[in-house]
Amino acid sequence: MSVHHEVKKVTTNTLLKMKAAGEKISMITAYDYSFARIFDAAGIDVILVGDSASNVMAGHETTVPITLDQMIYHAQCVVRGIDRCLVVVDLPFGAYQSNSDIALASAIRMMKETGGHSIKLEGGEEVADSIRRIVNAGIPVMGHLGLTPQSIYKFGTYTVRAKEEAEAEKLKRDALALQEAGCFAIVLEKIPAQLAKVVSESLHIPTIGIGAGHFCDGQVLVMHDMLGINNEFNPRFLRKYLNLHEQITQAVQQYVKDVRSVDFPNDQEQY
């Protein structure tokens, strides 16, 4: 008799328990079925279908141009590839900033059309009302503070945020406002490690850091960065676990050579 092992799914509740137990949360971005499948099987806790797709998949300079429809497509692909991890999908620029009606409508579409488990949006107190409405509709929301890439034109730079006292104080207030509004977790991007520590300790919901030090309750990296597919991006916070750019380049060059020299396909590789 074969014993069927039920896959233990990661939920928003799992993440709260992990924080309480002091277990760190691992999160990575994915944008398609094949990579989502690999990451899920490898034991990742959370997959973020990031609006970073605008950069790494579509070749835009910022995350601003990607549309809700495009994000829905990427999320659909990812959801088909997973068995157990939690899937968080970014609401793109323009899909929630106007007012809470539009924010709620975008979140509902995202959930209905993708099968994703939760959404993420950027900002502090100014989006708390929208978060409250989305959460009240039964949709889990992850917040995002610090460097918020959709606001790149406002900041004018991708440098570290909240180094000044006033911005640090606002970030602390924003974090509490997001928790109060019902967020189940908050991404902290590119802020000083000590500030991330203070914020993480002030909340009962988990913080996920990117360039925010090891005191956060979890970490997130963009897959193209950590796998070394993206050659040009080398910030201090990034650890490259592979150099796929080099390996893929060599493999393709070898393939081209083998085709030209009629080495491929050989006798064993044909019918």
Helices and strands as residue ranges (DSSP letters): H 12-21, E 25-29, H 33-41, E 46-49, H 53-56, H 68-79, E 86-90, H 100-114, E 118-120, G 125-127, H 128-136, E 141-146, G 149-151, H 152-155, H 165-181, E 185-189, H 193-202, E 207-210, E 218-221, H 223-226, H 244-260, G 267-269
